[in-house]
Amino acid sequence: MEKPLFQKVWSKAQWDGLPVHRSLLTPMMFLERALHVFPEKTAVVDGKRRFTYAEFGSRVYRLASALHKAGIEKGDRVAVLSPNTVEFLEAYFAVPQIGAVMVPINRLLSSQEVKYILQHSEAKALIPTGSWVTYWNRCGTSWNTWNR
């Protein structure tokens, strides 16, 4: 069976020759290392939902790929309107995976404050999750209203 792409991307050579106390453990490298070392261990528990590192990594890479296909490029800002769920965590890893900048939006803000953040940050995309899709629709704000 062929290894998934995320396991091919991680290279053990990146760690060779580094002393134990000097490993490169950025957030992105943390995920890459966990995918390689603990693919079948539980990575995320979100209520009744549980994901192994392999499942979580696959979801992160699918989101990163979808953002890239949607035209998000290095340096673009991607706003995320989500409670603390697995979807937020996926965006936390997927957005920088393609070199974009994540703009997390506090769920307690008013629609006017959200609109201001979207305009000020010049976000090229918005990822609302779950009930936040309904919230976004209730704001009565279209994408073109703030994405100029």
PyRosetta script that sets phi, psi and omega in degrees:
from pyrosetta import init, pose_from_sequence

init()
pose = pose_from_sequence("MEKPLFQKVWSKAQWDGLPVHRSLLTPMMFLERALHVFPEKTAVVDGKRRFTYAEFGSRVYRLASALHKAGIEKGDRVAVLSPNTVEFLEAYFAVPQIGAVMVPINRLLSSQEVKYILQHSEAKALIPTGSWVTYWNRCGTSWNTWNR")
pose.set_psi(1, 131.5)
pose.set_omega(1, -178.6)
pose.set_phi(2, -74.2)
pose.set_psi(2, 142.5)
pose.set_omega(2, 179.3)
pose.set_phi(3, -70.4)
pose.set_psi(3, 146.3)
pose.set_omega(3, 175.1)
pose.set_phi(4, -62.7)
pose.set_psi(4, 157.3)
pose.set_omega(4, -177.4)
pose.set_phi(5, -53.6)
pose.set_psi(5, -43.9)
pose.set_omega(5, -176.1)
pose.set_phi(6, -63.4)
pose.set_psi(6, -26.8)
pose.set_omega(6, 177.2)
pose.set_phi(7, -80.3)
pose.set_psi(7, -24.9)
pose.set_omega(7, 176.2)
pose.set_phi(8, -73.8)
pose.set_psi(8, -36.0)
pose.set_omega(8, -175.8)
pose.set_phi(9, -65.1)
pose.set_psi(9, -40.3)
pose.set_omega(9, -178.1)
pose.set_phi(10, -71.2)
pose.set_psi(10, 129.4)
pose.set_omega(10, -177.3)
pose.set_phi(11, -118.1)
pose.set_psi(11, 126.9)
pose.set_omega(11, 179.2)
pose.set_phi(12, -63.8)
pose.set_psi(12, -24.0)
pose.set_omega(12, 179.7)
pose.set_phi(13, -60.6)
pose.set_psi(13, -25.5)
pose.set_omega(13, 179.1)
pose.set_phi(14, -63.8)
pose.set_psi(14, -24.3)
pose.set_omega(14, -175.9)
pose.set_phi(15, -101.0)
pose.set_psi(15, -16.5)
pose.set_omega(15, -177.3)
pose.set_phi(16, -61.9)
pose.set_psi(16, 136.5)
pose.set_omega(16, 176.0)
pose.set_phi(17, 82.8)
pose.set_psi(17, -7.9)
pose.set_omega(17, 178.3)
pose.set_phi(18, -87.6)
pose.set_psi(18, 132.9)
pose.set_omega(18, 174.8)
pose.set_phi(19, -65.6)
pose.set_psi(19, 155.7)
pose.set_omega(19, -175.8)
pose.set_phi(20, -54.5)
pose.set_psi(20, -40.7)
pose.set_omega(20, -177.6)
pose.set_phi(21, -75.2)
pose.set_psi(21, -3.6)
pose.set_omega(21, -174.7)
pose.set_phi(22, -122.5)
pose.set_psi(22, 33.2)
pose.set_omega(22, 179.1)
pose.set_phi(23, -77.9)
pose.set_psi(23, 145.5)
pose.set_omega(23, -178.4)
pose.set_phi(24, -83.8)
pose.set_psi(24, 97.7)
pose.set_omega(24, -175.2)
pose.set_phi(25, -117.9)
pose.set_psi(25, 67.0)
pose.set_omega(25, 172.4)
pose.set_phi(26, -75.3)
pose.set_psi(26, 168.1)
pose.set_omega(26, 177.0)
pose.set_phi(27, -55.0)
pose.set_psi(27, -40.1)
pose.set_omega(27, 180.0)
pose.set_phi(28, -68.0)
pose.set_psi(28, -40.6)
pose.set_omega(28, 178.9)
pose.set_phi(29, -69.7)
pose.set_psi(29, -30.5)
pose.set_omega(29, 176.1)
pose.set_phi(30, -58.6)
pose.set_psi(30, -47.8)
pose.set_omega(30, -179.4)
pose.set_phi(31, -64.9)
pose.set_psi(31, -45.5)
pose.set_omega(31, -180.0)
pose.set_phi(32, -59.5)
pose.set_psi(32, -44.0)
pose.set_omega(32, -179.4)
pose.set_phi(33, -66.1)
pose.set_psi(33, -44.2)
pose.set_omega(33, -179.8)
pose.set_phi(34, -62.4)
pose.set_psi(34, -37.4)
pose.set_omega(34, 177.7)
pose.set_phi(35, -62.5)
pose.set_psi(35, -37.1)
pose.set_omega(35, -178.4)
pose.set_phi(36, -79.1)
pose.set_psi(36, -42.6)
pose.set_omega(36, -173.1)
pose.set_phi(37, -86.5)
pose.set_psi(37, -37.1)
pose.set_omega(37, -173.8)
pose.set_phi(38, -127.8)
pose.set_psi(38, 49.8)
pose.set_omega(38, -173.7)
pose.set_phi(39, -59.3)
pose.set_psi(39, -30.3)
pose.set_omega(39, -176.5)
pose.set_phi(40, -99.7)
pose.set_psi(40, -0.3)
pose.set_omega(40, 177.8)
pose.set_phi(41, -80.2)
pose.set_psi(41, 152.8)
pose.set_omega(41, 178.0)
pose.set_phi(42, -68.5)
pose.set_psi(42, 127.3)
pose.set_omega(42, -179.3)
pose.set_phi(43, -102.6)
pose.set_psi(43, -42.0)
pose.set_omega(43, -173.0)
pose.set_phi(44, -136.5)
pose.set_psi(44, 134.7)
pose.set_omega(44, 171.9)
pose.set_phi(45, -121.4)
pose.set_psi(45, 120.6)
pose.set_omega(45, -179.4)
pose.set_phi(46, -130.0)
pose.set_psi(46, 93.0)
pose.set_omega(46, -174.3)
pose.set_phi(47, 64.1)
pose.set_psi(47, -122.0)
pose.set_omega(47, 179.1)
pose.set_phi(48, -87.9)
pose.set_psi(48, -7.7)
pose.set_omega(48, -179.3)
pose.set_phi(49, -87.8)
pose.set_psi(49, 135.4)
pose.set_omega(49, 178.6)
pose.set_phi(50, -132.1)
pose.set_psi(50, 139.5)
pose.set_omega(50, -179.6)
pose.set_phi(51, -132.9)
pose.set_psi(51, 136.5)
pose.set_omega(51, 173.0)
pose.set_phi(52, -77.5)
pose.set_psi(52, 169.1)
pose.set_omega(52, 177.2)
pose.set_phi(53, -61.0)
pose.set_psi(53, -37.3)
pose.set_omega(53, 178.9)
pose.set_phi(54, -63.5)
pose.set_psi(54, -44.7)
pose.set_omega(54, 179.2)
pose.set_phi(55, -66.6)
pose.set_psi(55, -44.9)
pose.set_omega(55, -179.5)
pose.set_phi(56, -63.0)
pose.set_psi(56, -45.5)
pose.set_omega(56, 179.1)
pose.set_phi(57, -60.8)
pose.set_psi(57, -40.0)
pose.set_omega(57, 178.1)
pose.set_phi(58, -62.1)
pose.set_psi(58, -41.5)
pose.set_omega(58, 179.0)
pose.set_phi(59, -66.6)
pose.set_psi(59, -41.0)
pose.set_omega(59, 178.8)
pose.set_phi(60, -61.4)
pose.set_psi(60, -46.9)
pose.set_omega(60, -178.0)
pose.set_phi(61, -68.9)
pose.set_psi(61, -31.9)
pose.set_omega(61, 175.2)
pose.set_phi(62, -66.4)
pose.set_psi(62, -42.0)
pose.set_omega(62, 178.2)
pose.set_phi(63, -65.3)
pose.set_psi(63, -44.0)
pose.set_omega(63, 178.7)
pose.set_phi(64, -60.1)
pose.set_psi(64, -42.5)
pose.set_omega(64, 178.9)
pose.set_phi(65, -64.1)
pose.set_psi(65, -42.5)
pose.set_omega(65, 179.8)
pose.set_phi(66, -64.2)
pose.set_psi(66, -41.0)
pose.set_omega(66, 178.2)
pose.set_phi(67, -63.8)
pose.set_psi(67, -42.7)
pose.set_omega(67, 178.7)
pose.set_phi(68, -62.4)
pose.set_psi(68, -44.7)
pose.set_omega(68, 178.6)
pose.set_phi(69, -65.4)
pose.set_psi(69, -26.1)
pose.set_omega(69, 178.6)
pose.set_phi(70, -80.5)
pose.set_psi(70, -1.3)
pose.set_omega(70, 176.3)
pose.set_phi(71, 99.4)
pose.set_psi(71, 7.7)
pose.set_omega(71, 177.9)
pose.set_phi(72, -76.0)
pose.set_psi(72, 129.5)
pose.set_omega(72, -176.6)
pose.set_phi(73, -123.1)
pose.set_psi(73, 173.8)
pose.set_omega(73, 178.7)
pose.set_phi(74, -55.0)
pose.set_psi(74, 130.6)
pose.set_omega(74, 178.7)
pose.set_phi(75, 90.7)
pose.set_psi(75, -16.6)
pose.set_omega(75, 177.2)
pose.set_phi(76, -67.5)
pose.set_psi(76, 152.3)
pose.set_omega(76, 177.8)
pose.set_phi(77, -102.5)
pose.set_psi(77, 136.4)
pose.set_omega(77, -179.8)
pose.set_phi(78, -122.7)
pose.set_psi(78, 115.0)
pose.set_omega(78, 179.2)
pose.set_phi(79, -83.0)
pose.set_psi(79, 143.2)
pose.set_omega(79, 179.5)
pose.set_phi(80, -127.9)
pose.set_psi(80, 119.4)
pose.set_omega(80, 178.8)
pose.set_phi(81, -113.2)
pose.set_psi(81, 96.6)
pose.set_omega(81, -171.9)
pose.set_phi(82, -157.4)
pose.set_psi(82, 146.2)
pose.set_omega(82, 170.0)
pose.set_phi(83, -72.9)
pose.set_psi(83, 179.7)
pose.set_omega(83, 180.0)
pose.set_phi(84, -76.0)
pose.set_psi(84, 85.1)
pose.set_omega(84, -179.6)
pose.set_phi(85, -127.3)
pose.set_psi(85, 176.7)
pose.set_omega(85, 178.2)
pose.set_phi(86, -61.5)
pose.set_psi(86, -31.6)
pose.set_omega(86, 179.4)
pose.set_phi(87, -65.1)
pose.set_psi(87, -37.8)
pose.set_omega(87, 176.4)
pose.set_phi(88, -64.8)
pose.set_psi(88, -43.8)
pose.set_omega(88, 179.9)
pose.set_phi(89, -63.8)
pose.set_psi(89, -37.4)
pose.set_omega(89, 176.6)
pose.set_phi(90, -62.2)
pose.set_psi(90, -43.4)
pose.set_omega(90, 178.1)
pose.set_phi(91, -64.8)
pose.set_psi(91, -37.1)
pose.set_omega(91, 179.5)
pose.set_phi(92, -56.6)
pose.set_psi(92, -36.0)
pose.set_omega(92, 179.1)
pose.set_phi(93, -93.0)
pose.set_psi(93, -35.4)
pose.set_omega(93, -175.0)
pose.set_phi(94, -71.7)
pose.set_psi(94, -41.0)
pose.set_omega(94, -176.5)
pose.set_phi(95, -61.6)
pose.set_psi(95, -52.2)
pose.set_omega(95, 178.5)
pose.set_phi(96, -70.1)
pose.set_psi(96, -19.2)
pose.set_omega(96, 177.9)
pose.set_phi(97, -57.6)
pose.set_psi(97, -32.8)
pose.set_omega(97, -180.0)
pose.set_phi(98, -101.6)
pose.set_psi(98, 9.3)
pose.set_omega(98, 176.6)
pose.set_phi(99, 85.3)
pose.set_psi(99, 8.7)
pose.set_omega(99, 178.9)
pose.set_phi(100, -86.7)
pose.set_psi(100, 171.3)
pose.set_omega(100, -178.3)
pose.set_phi(101, -112.9)
pose.set_psi(101, 127.5)
pose.set_omega(101, -179.5)
pose.set_phi(102, -84.9)
pose.set_psi(102, 135.9)
pose.set_omega(102, 176.6)
pose.set_phi(103, -117.8)
pose.set_psi(103, 89.3)
pose.set_omega(103, 179.0)
pose.set_phi(104, -72.6)
pose.set_psi(104, 138.1)
pose.set_omega(104, -178.6)
pose.set_phi(105, -114.6)
pose.set_psi(105, 127.1)
pose.set_omega(105, -179.7)
pose.set_phi(106, -62.9)
pose.set_psi(106, 128.3)
pose.set_omega(106, -176.5)
pose.set_phi(107, -69.9)
pose.set_psi(107, -11.6)
pose.set_omega(107, -178.5)
pose.set_phi(108, -91.2)
pose.set_psi(108, -1.2)
pose.set_omega(108, -178.5)
pose.set_phi(109, -77.5)
pose.set_psi(109, 155.2)
pose.set_omega(109, 176.6)
pose.set_phi(110, -75.6)
pose.set_psi(110, 165.9)
pose.set_omega(110, 180.0)
pose.set_phi(111, -62.1)
pose.set_psi(111, -33.7)
pose.set_omega(111, 178.4)
pose.set_phi(112, -68.0)
pose.set_psi(112, -38.9)
pose.set_omega(112, 178.1)
pose.set_phi(113, -67.2)
pose.set_psi(113, -39.7)
pose.set_omega(113, 177.3)
pose.set_phi(114, -62.2)
pose.set_psi(114, -45.7)
pose.set_omega(114, 179.5)
pose.set_phi(115, -59.1)
pose.set_psi(115, -42.7)
pose.set_omega(115, 179.3)
pose.set_phi(116, -61.2)
pose.set_psi(116, -46.2)
pose.set_omega(116, -179.3)
pose.set_phi(117, -61.3)
pose.set_psi(117, -42.7)
pose.set_omega(117, 179.9)
pose.set_phi(118, -63.0)
pose.set_psi(118, -42.0)
pose.set_omega(118, 179.2)
pose.set_phi(119, -69.4)
pose.set_psi(119, -46.8)
pose.set_omega(119, -176.3)
pose.set_phi(120, -65.6)
pose.set_psi(120, -38.9)
pose.set_omega(120, -178.5)
pose.set_phi(121, -77.8)
pose.set_psi(121, -15.7)
pose.set_omega(121, -176.5)
pose.set_phi(122, 57.2)
pose.set_psi(122, 41.6)
pose.set_omega(122, 179.7)
pose.set_phi(123, -60.6)
pose.set_psi(123, 135.5)
pose.set_omega(123, 179.1)
pose.set_phi(124, -89.1)
pose.set_psi(124, -18.8)
pose.set_omega(124, -179.7)
pose.set_phi(125, -146.9)
pose.set_psi(125, 156.2)
pose.set_omega(125, 175.8)
pose.set_phi(126, -128.7)
pose.set_psi(126, 130.6)
pose.set_omega(126, 175.1)
pose.set_phi(127, -112.7)
pose.set_psi(127, 97.0)
pose.set_omega(127, 172.4)
pose.set_phi(128, -94.2)
pose.set_psi(128, 140.2)
pose.set_omega(128, -178.9)
pose.set_phi(129, -121.3)
pose.set_psi(129, 152.7)
pose.set_omega(129, 175.3)
pose.set_phi(130, 54.2)
pose.set_psi(130, -128.7)
pose.set_omega(130, -177.3)
pose.set_phi(131, -68.1)
pose.set_psi(131, -13.5)
pose.set_omega(131, 179.6)
pose.set_phi(132, -71.2)
pose.set_psi(132, -21.1)
pose.set_omega(132, 173.4)
pose.set_phi(133, -63.7)
pose.set_psi(133, -44.8)
pose.set_omega(133, 177.2)
pose.set_phi(134, -63.6)
pose.set_psi(134, -43.3)
pose.set_omega(134, 178.2)
pose.set_phi(135, -57.4)
pose.set_psi(135, -46.7)
pose.set_omega(135, -179.2)
pose.set_phi(136, -60.4)
pose.set_psi(136, -43.5)
pose.set_omega(136, 179.4)
pose.set_phi(137, -64.6)
pose.set_psi(137, -36.9)
pose.set_omega(137, 179.1)
pose.set_phi(138, -69.1)
pose.set_psi(138, -24.4)
pose.set_omega(138, 179.1)
pose.set_phi(139, -64.0)
pose.set_psi(139, -19.9)
pose.set_omega(139, 179.6)
pose.set_phi(140, 68.9)
pose.set_psi(140, 21.8)
pose.set_omega(140, -178.8)
pose.set_phi(141, -107.6)
pose.set_psi(141, 123.4)
pose.set_omega(141, 177.3)
pose.set_phi(142, -88.0)
pose.set_psi(142, 160.7)
pose.set_omega(142, 179.2)
pose.set_phi(143, -55.6)
pose.set_psi(143, -42.6)
pose.set_omega(143, -176.3)
pose.set_phi(144, -69.2)
pose.set_psi(144, -19.1)
pose.set_omega(144, -179.7)
pose.set_phi(145, -65.6)
pose.set_psi(145, -39.4)
pose.set_omega(145, -176.3)
pose.set_phi(146, -112.7)
pose.set_psi(146, -17.8)
pose.set_omega(146, -177.2)
pose.set_phi(147, -91.1)
pose.set_psi(147, 80.6)
pose.set_omega(147, -179.6)
pose.set_phi(148, -118.1)
pose.dump_pdb("model.pdb")
